[in-house]
Structure formats: structure tokens, C-alpha cells
Amino acid sequence: MVLCASANMQRACPAMAVEIQQAISAGGYGFDMNVACSSATFAMGAGRERGEVRHRQNAC
């Protein structure tokens, strides 16, 4: 899954996530998420709901 989240998209259509998905040869599906300043937060929530984002703690 490719989720492209941004406060200000370059364009509305076609979805930029699909182009990113094609460029990196990712499977699954892709969609754009444009929710103003909260785009990153909403994208992480959407990914987590779909089981694609998992919490990972980095060792420092």
C-alpha cells in the first residue's frame, strides 16, 4: 500500500500515490490523502487501520 499524504497536493487527479507505487514497483493499492496540516497523522491512522503500519521502536 502506498499512501501519499500532504497538506498541499500538486494536483487533485490523477492520484500521485499511484505514480509513486508504479515507480517503486509496489503491489497492493495506493491513494492520496489531503487533510491539510493533519495529513501525516491521518495517513498513519489509515495505515494502522488497514494493518499496514506497525509501531516500531528504534534503539538509540
N, C-alpha and C positions, 0 to 999 in steps of 0.2 A: 504494500500500500504506500502510495506517495501522497502526502498531504502538503499542499503549498499554502502557508498561512502568511498573510501580510496585511498591514494597515492600509496600504495603498497599492492595489494591483496595477500592473502596467496596462492591462486591458481586461474586459469582462469575459470575452469569448474569443477564441477557444480557450479552454482551461490550460493554464500554464503547468499544472501538475502532470497532465498527460504528456506534455512535451518533455518534462524532466524525466518522467517514467520511461519514455522511449529512449532518451539519451543515455540513461544508465542501465538500460535493459532490465528494468524491474518488472516483475509479474504482478498479478493482482489488479488493483484498480487505483485510480488517482482522482483527486478532486481539489479544487481551490477553496480556501476558507478566508473570507474577507469580513472580519468582525472588528474593524477599527483597531484601537490600541490593544484590545484583548485577544487578538488573533492567535498569538502563541499559546496563551492559556487555553483557549477554546480548542485549538488543534491537539494539544496534549490530552485534553479530556476526551475528545472524539477518538483519538488513537487508543486510549486506555479502555474506552467502552467497547471498542472492536477487538480488544486483546492484542493490539499491535505494539503498544507502548508499555514497557515494563519498567518498574522502578529499579534503578541500579545505583549502588553506592560506590563511588570511586575511592580507592585507597590513596591517601595523600602522604 
